[in-house]
Amino acid sequence: MMDERVSVFQQITDQHEMSPDLRRELIECWITVSNAGGAAGFPFPPVSFDQVALVTDQLIAGLDSQRSRLLLAFVDETLAGWLNVRRDVNPLITHWGTVHHVQTHTGFRGRGIGAALMHRLGDVAREEMGLEQLHLAARGGMGLEDFYGRLGWKEIGRWPGALRLMPGDDRDEILMMLTL
């Protein structure tokens, strides 16, 4: 069930909308999630502030209202979770977008923030970006396909053993899609 204090959502569609404080909060969330073993883009914890800041700054620099945006969820004015949605400008595939870095800060897990983000994402993708489908790739062995499945996402394929976390720990990359 969703925590009743959630649900201030904010979109960032341009790098100039990102304050230094919000940038730091986003980086700290990503560090916390990654170092807790979360499948959010950094597979080999521990990660450092500088390591995450470099990738965060690249992500922020690429923001554009039609091609890439951040969706943030706040609880009591604190960043509780976020994700990135991107679309390619190739006219053959501009009708779908890809979801990246879905994460809920570990201090806010179990409150429905991830599900709330994904529901809000559907509205944003359809109504504001004009998308018809969303795609994502999830790390196998983490139960993520069950989480997304409960939200209406369908598994459309797997790349068996595509992710090597360490010798002897190969995971499938699970390809999923949501029709909007």
N, C-alpha and C positions, 0 to 999 in steps of 0.2 A: 504494500500500500504506500502511496505517495505521502511523504512528510508534508503536513499542511503549511510549513514555513517556506517550502520551495516555491519557486516558480516565478522568479524573476528571471526571464530569459533575455539575453542580449545577443545581438548579432554584430559582428565586426566584419565589414566588407572593404575596408581601406586601412592601410597601415597607419594613417594619420589619426584614426579613431582609437588606437591602442595607447593608453597612458603608460608611463613607466611603472606605476604601481600594479596595473592590471597585467602588464608583461611579466613582472616578477611573480605575481600570483600564479599565472599560467605555467611558468617555468617550474615553480615550486610544486605545483600539483603534478606535473609530468614527472618530476624527479621522484616524488613520493610514490606514485602509482608504479613507475618502472622499478624502483628499488624494492617494492613489495612483490615483484614478480608479474606485474600486469603486462599484458600483451598490447602495448601502446606505442610501439615503434622502436624501442631500445631493448633488444633481446638479451643483453649481457650486463645485468646489474653487478656492481653499483654504477650508477651514472653520476656525473658531477654537474654542478651548476653551469660551468663553461661549456661542457659537452651539449647539454640540453639547450642552453641559450643560443648556440650557433644554429641549431636546427629550428628553433622557435623563430629566430630572426629571419631565416629564409622563408618560413611559412608565412610570417606576417608581411614580408616584402611582396609576396605573391598574391595578396588578397585583392579581390576585384569582385564587384557585386554580381557579375554574370559568370565568373569562372571559379572563384574560390572564396569561401567565407567561413568564419568561425561562428559556432553557436555555443553560447556559454550559459550555464545554469548557476544561479546563486541561491544561497540560503543565508538569510540574515546578513546580506551584503558581502558574503564570503564566497569565493569561487568554489563550487561543489563538484562541477564536472564540465566537460567540454568536448567538442568534436569539430572536425573540419569536413566540409563537403566541397568537392571539386567537379568541374565539368570540363571536357575537352572542347576546343573550338572547332574541331573537324566536323563539317556539316553532316557526315554520316552518323555521328554518335552524339550530337549535341542534345539529344532527347533524354540522355541518362547521365547521372552523376555518380561519383565514387565517394564513399564515406571513409574517412581516415581518423585514426587516433581517438576513438571513442573511449572516454575514461571518466570515472567517478573518483574523486579524491577518497582515499581510504577512510578518512574520518567521517565520511557521509554515506558509506556503503550500506545497503539494505533499506534505504529509504525511498526507493523508486526513482532516483534521480536519473539513472541510465535510461530507464524506460521512458521517463518524461522527456528527456532529451531526444530520444528516437521518435517519439510521437510528434513533438514539435518540429523535428527535422522534416518529417513527411509533409507537414503543412507548408513549411518554408520552401522546400524543394519544389512542390507542386505549384503553390500560389505565387511565390516570388521569383523563382528561377525558371518556371515553366518546364520542369522535368517530368518525365513519365515513368522513369524507373530509377532506382538506386541500386548500386552494387557495393559489395565490400568483400574483403578477404579476412578470414578469422583464423587464428592459430588453433590447430587441433589440440585436444587433450586438456582444454581449459573449460569445457562446457559452454563455450560461447555460442555454438550453433543452437543449443537449447534455449538460451536467453533470446537470441534473435528470432528463433522459430516461434516463441510465444508472442512475439510482436508482429507476426505475419510474414517474416522473411522466409524464403525458400532456398534450400541448398540446391545449387545448380551444377556442382561439380567439386572435385578435389584434385589437388596435386599431391599425390602420396609422397610422404617423406621429403617434401620440398624445403622444410625448415629444419636446420640442424642447430639445436641449442647447445649441444655438446656431443662428443662421441658417444654413440649409443642412445641418444635422445633425439631422434628425428621425428618431426611432427608433420601431419598433413596441413596444407593450406586449404581451408574450406571456402569455396566461392559461394556467395549468397546474393540473392536479388529480392527486391521489394518492388512490386508494381504499385504505382501511386494512383 
